[in-house]
Amino acid sequence: MSRRAARAAGLLAVLVAVTTAGCSSGSDEPSSAPSSSTAASPSASSSASPRATIPPAPLERSCYALTYDQAVAPTSDVARVPCARPHTAVTYAVGALDAVVDGHLLAVDSDRVQAQVAGTCPARFAEFVGGSLDDRRLSMLRPVWFTPTVEQSDAGADWYRCDVVALASDERLAPLAGPVADVLDSAEGRDRYGMCGTDQPGTRDFERVVCSQDHSWRAIAVVPFPAGDYPGEQKVREAGQSPCQDAGASVASDSLDYEWGYEWPTAEQWRDGQTFGRCWAPD
């Protein structure tokens, strides 16, 4: 799986997207040092090459009309749009890359540099959108992040940019309506950006959608598991039966006649960081 594909899979599955990198080596080797200067030959031009212009750093609270493919890319050249216009992404954090290790400058697309951003942006995401950990796990809001291209980095750009997006459905972004800062602190925000489904999870017609779209089921509770190795499908499946049945009863109009569902993590999802299951109920 390519790193770009891994990031897309992480965006759909968990809050912490998989580390991504650009199109260069992806190693932690320092970037090549410039070669020593030599005297120009008589036939060489005496004019110096113009210095590349350092592209400006992004601005926090900027808005963008990103597509899904643009959101999961490691770099972005999409222009800002006024936040009063339709948009799908808001920049909630901008910072400086720490690319110097033991006196050596690492490439912007190195694993070390990209891992820094992959750790920072999800942490800042939690601070920005608010809500509890369960609220975020039950929402369709996700963090994505970008760094300069290799060429921009060579010209001196050293920033990273963290954006929040909302998944509308599989590989499609939803428009962001109104301010998204602390949006999961309110019942209205949790309802709008909640995780819903077009049918009962596990059925043929089930598709995960944001709750502002037409839906018939809603994710209502989280079943967490201790960190560590994957416990096995039987254990994670059995662990959610009782809590999800109780969660379904708590939101049903008739506590003696109701439906509920449970979605447990697969081994692959567990490796990507999803160490929890979700309880569902008709909505």
Contacts in CASP RR format, 6 or more apart in sequence:
PFRMAT RR
TARGET T0000
AUTHOR 0000-0000-0000
METHOD contacts of the structure
MODEL  1
MSRRAARAAGLLAVLVAVTTAGCSSGSDEPSSAPSSSTAASPSASSSASP
RATIPPAPLERSCYALTYDQAVAPTSDVARVPCARPHTAVTYAVGALDAV
VDGHLLAVDSDRVQAQVAGTCPARFAEFVGGSLDDRRLSMLRPVWFTPTV
EQSDAGADWYRCDVVALASDERLAPLAGPVADVLDSAEGRDRYGMCGTDQ
PGTRDFERVVCSQDHSWRAIAVVPFPAGDYPGEQKVREAGQSPCQDAGAS
VASDSLDYEWGYEWPTAEQWRDGQTFGRCWAPD
1 9 0 8 1.000
3 18 0 8 1.000
3 19 0 8 1.000
3 20 0 8 1.000
3 21 0 8 1.000
3 22 0 8 1.000
3 74 0 8 1.000
4 20 0 8 1.000
4 72 0 8 1.000
4 73 0 8 1.000
4 74 0 8 1.000
6 18 0 8 1.000
6 20 0 8 1.000
7 17 0 8 1.000
7 18 0 8 1.000
7 19 0 8 1.000
7 20 0 8 1.000
7 72 0 8 1.000
7 74 0 8 1.000
8 68 0 8 1.000
8 72 0 8 1.000
8 171 0 8 1.000
9 18 0 8 1.000
9 272 0 8 1.000
10 16 0 8 1.000
10 17 0 8 1.000
10 18 0 8 1.000
10 272 0 8 1.000
11 17 0 8 1.000
11 71 0 8 1.000
11 72 0 8 1.000
11 142 0 8 1.000
11 144 0 8 1.000
11 167 0 8 1.000
12 167 0 8 1.000
12 170 0 8 1.000
12 171 0 8 1.000
12 208 0 8 1.000
13 269 0 8 1.000
13 272 0 8 1.000
13 273 0 8 1.000
13 274 0 8 1.000
14 269 0 8 1.000
14 272 0 8 1.000
14 273 0 8 1.000
14 274 0 8 1.000
15 122 0 8 1.000
15 125 0 8 1.000
15 136 0 8 1.000
15 137 0 8 1.000
15 142 0 8 1.000
15 143 0 8 1.000
16 118 0 8 1.000
16 119 0 8 1.000
16 122 0 8 1.000
16 143 0 8 1.000
16 273 0 8 1.000
17 118 0 8 1.000
17 122 0 8 1.000
17 142 0 8 1.000
17 143 0 8 1.000
17 144 0 8 1.000
17 145 0 8 1.000
18 118 0 8 1.000
18 272 0 8 1.000
19 111 0 8 1.000
19 114 0 8 1.000
19 115 0 8 1.000
19 118 0 8 1.000
20 72 0 8 1.000
20 74 0 8 1.000
20 114 0 8 1.000
20 118 0 8 1.000
21 74 0 8 1.000
21 109 0 8 1.000
21 110 0 8 1.000
21 111 0 8 1.000
21 114 0 8 1.000
22 74 0 8 1.000
22 75 0 8 1.000
22 108 0 8 1.000
22 109 0 8 1.000
22 114 0 8 1.000
22 147 0 8 1.000
22 149 0 8 1.000
22 150 0 8 1.000
23 109 0 8 1.000
23 150 0 8 1.000
24 107 0 8 1.000
24 109 0 8 1.000
24 150 0 8 1.000
25 107 0 8 1.000
25 109 0 8 1.000
25 110 0 8 1.000
26 107 0 8 1.000
26 109 0 8 1.000
26 110 0 8 1.000
26 111 0 8 1.000
26 114 0 8 1.000
27 107 0 8 1.000
27 110 0 8 1.000
27 111 0 8 1.000
28 101 0 8 1.000
28 106 0 8 1.000
28 110 0 8 1.000
28 111 0 8 1.000
28 112 0 8 1.000
29 106 0 8 1.000
29 107 0 8 1.000
29 110 0 8 1.000
30 101 0 8 1.000
30 104 0 8 1.000
30 105 0 8 1.000
30 106 0 8 1.000
30 107 0 8 1.000
31 105 0 8 1.000
31 106 0 8 1.000
31 107 0 8 1.000
40 46 0 8 1.000
52 151 0 8 1.000
52 154 0 8 1.000
52 155 0 8 1.000
52 156 0 8 1.000
53 155 0 8 1.000
54 152 0 8 1.000
54 155 0 8 1.000
54 156 0 8 1.000
54 157 0 8 1.000
55 148 0 8 1.000
55 152 0 8 1.000
55 155 0 8 1.000
55 157 0 8 1.000
57 94 0 8 1.000
57 95 0 8 1.000
57 157 0 8 1.000
57 159 0 8 1.000
58 91 0 8 1.000
58 94 0 8 1.000
58 146 0 8 1.000
58 159 0 8 1.000
58 161 0 8 1.000
59 80 0 8 1.000
59 91 0 8 1.000
59 94 0 8 1.000
60 91 0 8 1.000
60 92 0 8 1.000
60 93 0 8 1.000
60 94 0 8 1.000
61 83 0 8 1.000
61 90 0 8 1.000
61 91 0 8 1.000
61 92 0 8 1.000
62 80 0 8 1.000
62 83 0 8 1.000
62 90 0 8 1.000
62 91 0 8 1.000
63 80 0 8 1.000
63 81 0 8 1.000
63 82 0 8 1.000
63 83 0 8 1.000
63 85 0 8 1.000
63 87 0 8 1.000
63 89 0 8 1.000
63 90 0 8 1.000
63 91 0 8 1.000
63 176 0 8 1.000
64 76 0 8 1.000
64 78 0 8 1.000
64 79 0 8 1.000
64 80 0 8 1.000
64 81 0 8 1.000
64 87 0 8 1.000
64 88 0 8 1.000
64 89 0 8 1.000
64 90 0 8 1.000
64 91 0 8 1.000
64 163 0 8 1.000
65 78 0 8 1.000
65 81 0 8 1.000
65 85 0 8 1.000
65 86 0 8 1.000
65 87 0 8 1.000
65 88 0 8 1.000
65 89 0 8 1.000
66 76 0 8 1.000
66 78 0 8 1.000
66 88 0 8 1.000
66 89 0 8 1.000
66 163 0 8 1.000
66 165 0 8 1.000
66 173 0 8 1.000
67 88 0 8 1.000
67 173 0 8 1.000
68 171 0 8 1.000
68 172 0 8 1.000
68 173 0 8 1.000
70 76 0 8 1.000
70 78 0 8 1.000
71 88 0 8 1.000
71 89 0 8 1.000
71 144 0 8 1.000
71 163 0 8 1.000
71 165 0 8 1.000
71 173 0 8 1.000
72 144 0 8 1.000
73 146 0 8 1.000
74 109 0 8 1.000
74 114 0 8 1.000
74 146 0 8 1.000
74 147 0 8 1.000
75 146 0 8 1.000
75 147 0 8 1.000
75 148 0 8 1.000
75 149 0 8 1.000
75 152 0 8 1.000
76 146 0 8 1.000
76 161 0 8 1.000
81 87 0 8 1.000
83 90 0 8 1.000
86 175 0 8 1.000
87 175 0 8 1.000
87 176 0 8 1.000
88 165 0 8 1.000
88 166 0 8 1.000
88 173 0 8 1.000
88 174 0 8 1.000
88 175 0 8 1.000
88 176 0 8 1.000
89 144 0 8 1.000
89 163 0 8 1.000
89 164 0 8 1.000
89 165 0 8 1.000
89 173 0 8 1.000
89 176 0 8 1.000
90 163 0 8 1.000
90 164 0 8 1.000
90 176 0 8 1.000
90 180 0 8 1.000
91 161 0 8 1.000
91 162 0 8 1.000
91 163 0 8 1.000
92 124 0 8 1.000
92 125 0 8 1.000
92 128 0 8 1.000
92 162 0 8 1.000
92 163 0 8 1.000
92 164 0 8 1.000
92 180 0 8 1.000
92 181 0 8 1.000
93 120 0 8 1.000
93 121 0 8 1.000
93 124 0 8 1.000
93 128 0 8 1.000
93 161 0 8 1.000
93 162 0 8 1.000
94 159 0 8 1.000
94 160 0 8 1.000
94 161 0 8 1.000
94 162 0 8 1.000
95 159 0 8 1.000
95 160 0 8 1.000
95 161 0 8 1.000
96 158 0 8 1.000
96 159 0 8 1.000
96 160 0 8 1.000
97 108 0 8 1.000
97 113 0 8 1.000
97 116 0 8 1.000
97 117 0 8 1.000
97 147 0 8 1.000
97 158 0 8 1.000
97 159 0 8 1.000
97 160 0 8 1.000
98 113 0 8 1.000
98 116 0 8 1.000
99 105 0 8 1.000
99 106 0 8 1.000
99 107 0 8 1.000
99 108 0 8 1.000
99 110 0 8 1.000
99 113 0 8 1.000
99 158 0 8 1.000
100 106 0 8 1.000
101 112 0 8 1.000
106 112 0 8 1.000
106 113 0 8 1.000
107 113 0 8 1.000
107 150 0 8 1.000
107 153 0 8 1.000
108 147 0 8 1.000
108 148 0 8 1.000
108 149 0 8 1.000
108 150 0 8 1.000
108 152 0 8 1.000
108 153 0 8 1.000
109 147 0 8 1.000
109 150 0 8 1.000
113 147 0 8 1.000
114 147 0 8 1.000
116 160 0 8 1.000
117 145 0 8 1.000
117 147 0 8 1.000
117 160 0 8 1.000
117 162 0 8 1.000
118 145 0 8 1.000
120 160 0 8 1.000
120 162 0 8 1.000
121 143 0 8 1.000
121 144 0 8 1.000
121 145 0 8 1.000
121 160 0 8 1.000
121 162 0 8 1.000
122 143 0 8 1.000
124 143 0 8 1.000
124 162 0 8 1.000
125 136 0 8 1.000
125 141 0 8 1.000
125 143 0 8 1.000
125 162 0 8 1.000
125 164 0 8 1.000
126 133 0 8 1.000
126 136 0 8 1.000
128 164 0 8 1.000
128 180 0 8 1.000
128 181 0 8 1.000
128 182 0 8 1.000
129 136 0 8 1.000
129 139 0 8 1.000
129 141 0 8 1.000
129 164 0 8 1.000
129 180 0 8 1.000
129 181 0 8 1.000
129 182 0 8 1.000
129 183 0 8 1.000
129 184 0 8 1.000
130 136 0 8 1.000
130 182 0 8 1.000
130 183 0 8 1.000
130 184 0 8 1.000
130 185 0 8 1.000
131 182 0 8 1.000
131 184 0 8 1.000
131 185 0 8 1.000
131 190 0 8 1.000
132 184 0 8 1.000
133 222 0 8 1.000
134 221 0 8 1.000
134 222 0 8 1.000
135 184 0 8 1.000
135 190 0 8 1.000
136 184 0 8 1.000
137 222 0 8 1.000
137 276 0 8 1.000
137 278 0 8 1.000
138 190 0 8 1.000
138 194 0 8 1.000
138 195 0 8 1.000
138 219 0 8 1.000
138 220 0 8 1.000
138 221 0 8 1.000
138 222 0 8 1.000
138 278 0 8 1.000
139 184 0 8 1.000
139 190 0 8 1.000
139 193 0 8 1.000
139 194 0 8 1.000
139 195 0 8 1.000
140 166 0 8 1.000
140 167 0 8 1.000
140 168 0 8 1.000
140 174 0 8 1.000
140 193 0 8 1.000
140 194 0 8 1.000
140 195 0 8 1.000
140 208 0 8 1.000
140 209 0 8 1.000
140 210 0 8 1.000
140 211 0 8 1.000
141 164 0 8 1.000
141 165 0 8 1.000
141 166 0 8 1.000
141 180 0 8 1.000
141 183 0 8 1.000
141 184 0 8 1.000
141 193 0 8 1.000
142 164 0 8 1.000
142 165 0 8 1.000
142 166 0 8 1.000
142 167 0 8 1.000
143 162 0 8 1.000
143 163 0 8 1.000
143 164 0 8 1.000
144 162 0 8 1.000
144 163 0 8 1.000
144 164 0 8 1.000
144 165 0 8 1.000
145 160 0 8 1.000
145 161 0 8 1.000
145 162 0 8 1.000
145 163 0 8 1.000
146 160 0 8 1.000
146 161 0 8 1.000
146 163 0 8 1.000
147 153 0 8 1.000
147 159 0 8 1.000
147 160 0 8 1.000
147 161 0 8 1.000
148 156 0 8 1.000
148 157 0 8 1.000
148 158 0 8 1.000
148 159 0 8 1.000
164 176 0 8 1.000
164 180 0 8 1.000
165 173 0 8 1.000
165 176 0 8 1.000
166 173 0 8 1.000
166 174 0 8 1.000
166 175 0 8 1.000
166 176 0 8 1.000
166 193 0 8 1.000
166 210 0 8 1.000
167 173 0 8 1.000
167 174 0 8 1.000
167 208 0 8 1.000
167 210 0 8 1.000
168 174 0 8 1.000
168 209 0 8 1.000
168 210 0 8 1.000
168 213 0 8 1.000
169 207 0 8 1.000
169 208 0 8 1.000
169 209 0 8 1.000
169 210 0 8 1.000
169 213 0 8 1.000
170 207 0 8 1.000
170 208 0 8 1.000
174 193 0 8 1.000
174 210 0 8 1.000
174 212 0 8 1.000
174 213 0 8 1.000
177 192 0 8 1.000
177 212 0 8 1.000
183 189 0 8 1.000
183 192 0 8 1.000
183 193 0 8 1.000
184 190 0 8 1.000
184 193 0 8 1.000
191 211 0 8 1.000
192 210 0 8 1.000
192 211 0 8 1.000
192 212 0 8 1.000
193 210 0 8 1.000
193 211 0 8 1.000
193 212 0 8 1.000
194 210 0 8 1.000
194 211 0 8 1.000
194 218 0 8 1.000
194 219 0 8 1.000
195 208 0 8 1.000
195 210 0 8 1.000
195 211 0 8 1.000
195 218 0 8 1.000
195 219 0 8 1.000
195 278 0 8 1.000
196 208 0 8 1.000
196 209 0 8 1.000
196 210 0 8 1.000
196 211 0 8 1.000
196 213 0 8 1.000
196 215 0 8 1.000
196 217 0 8 1.000
196 218 0 8 1.000
196 219 0 8 1.000
196 283 0 8 1.000
197 206 0 8 1.000
197 207 0 8 1.000
197 208 0 8 1.000
197 209 0 8 1.000
197 215 0 8 1.000
197 216 0 8 1.000
197 217 0 8 1.000
197 218 0 8 1.000
197 219 0 8 1.000
197 280 0 8 1.000
198 205 0 8 1.000
198 206 0 8 1.000
198 207 0 8 1.000
198 209 0 8 1.000
198 214 0 8 1.000
198 215 0 8 1.000
198 216 0 8 1.000
198 217 0 8 1.000
199 205 0 8 1.000
199 206 0 8 1.000
199 207 0 8 1.000
199 216 0 8 1.000
199 217 0 8 1.000
200 206 0 8 1.000
200 216 0 8 1.000
200 217 0 8 1.000
200 259 0 8 1.000
200 261 0 8 1.000
200 280 0 8 1.000
200 282 0 8 1.000
201 217 0 8 1.000
201 261 0 8 1.000
201 262 0 8 1.000
201 263 0 8 1.000
201 280 0 8 1.000
202 263 0 8 1.000
206 217 0 8 1.000
209 215 0 8 1.000
211 218 0 8 1.000
211 283 0 8 1.000
215 283 0 8 1.000
216 282 0 8 1.000
216 283 0 8 1.000
217 280 0 8 1.000
217 281 0 8 1.000
217 282 0 8 1.000
217 283 0 8 1.000
218 280 0 8 1.000
218 281 0 8 1.000
218 282 0 8 1.000
218 283 0 8 1.000
219 263 0 8 1.000
219 278 0 8 1.000
219 279 0 8 1.000
219 280 0 8 1.000
220 247 0 8 1.000
220 248 0 8 1.000
220 251 0 8 1.000
220 279 0 8 1.000
220 280 0 8 1.000
220 281 0 8 1.000
221 243 0 8 1.000
221 244 0 8 1.000
221 247 0 8 1.000
221 278 0 8 1.000
221 279 0 8 1.000
222 276 0 8 1.000
222 277 0 8 1.000
222 278 0 8 1.000
222 279 0 8 1.000
223 239 0 8 1.000
223 240 0 8 1.000
223 243 0 8 1.000
223 244 0 8 1.000
223 262 0 8 1.000
223 264 0 8 1.000
223 276 0 8 1.000
223 277 0 8 1.000
223 278 0 8 1.000
223 279 0 8 1.000
224 275 0 8 1.000
224 276 0 8 1.000
224 277 0 8 1.000
225 231 0 8 1.000
225 236 0 8 1.000
225 239 0 8 1.000
225 265 0 8 1.000
225 275 0 8 1.000
225 276 0 8 1.000
225 277 0 8 1.000
226 275 0 8 1.000
227 275 0 8 1.000
228 275 0 8 1.000
230 236 0 8 1.000
230 265 0 8 1.000
230 267 0 8 1.000
230 270 0 8 1.000
230 271 0 8 1.000
231 239 0 8 1.000
232 267 0 8 1.000
233 264 0 8 1.000
233 266 0 8 1.000
233 267 0 8 1.000
236 264 0 8 1.000
236 265 0 8 1.000
236 277 0 8 1.000
237 262 0 8 1.000
237 264 0 8 1.000
239 264 0 8 1.000
240 262 0 8 1.000
240 264 0 8 1.000
240 277 0 8 1.000
240 279 0 8 1.000
241 262 0 8 1.000
243 279 0 8 1.000
244 260 0 8 1.000
244 261 0 8 1.000
244 262 0 8 1.000
244 279 0 8 1.000
244 280 0 8 1.000
245 260 0 8 1.000
247 260 0 8 1.000
247 279 0 8 1.000
247 281 0 8 1.000
248 258 0 8 1.000
248 259 0 8 1.000
248 260 0 8 1.000
248 261 0 8 1.000
248 279 0 8 1.000
248 281 0 8 1.000
249 255 0 8 1.000
249 258 0 8 1.000
249 260 0 8 1.000
251 281 0 8 1.000
252 258 0 8 1.000
252 259 0 8 1.000
252 281 0 8 1.000
258 281 0 8 1.000
258 282 0 8 1.000
259 281 0 8 1.000
259 282 0 8 1.000
260 279 0 8 1.000
260 280 0 8 1.000
260 281 0 8 1.000
261 279 0 8 1.000
261 280 0 8 1.000
261 281 0 8 1.000
262 277 0 8 1.000
262 278 0 8 1.000
262 279 0 8 1.000
262 280 0 8 1.000
263 277 0 8 1.000
263 278 0 8 1.000
263 279 0 8 1.000
263 280 0 8 1.000
264 277 0 8 1.000
265 274 0 8 1.000
265 275 0 8 1.000
265 276 0 8 1.000
265 277 0 8 1.000
END
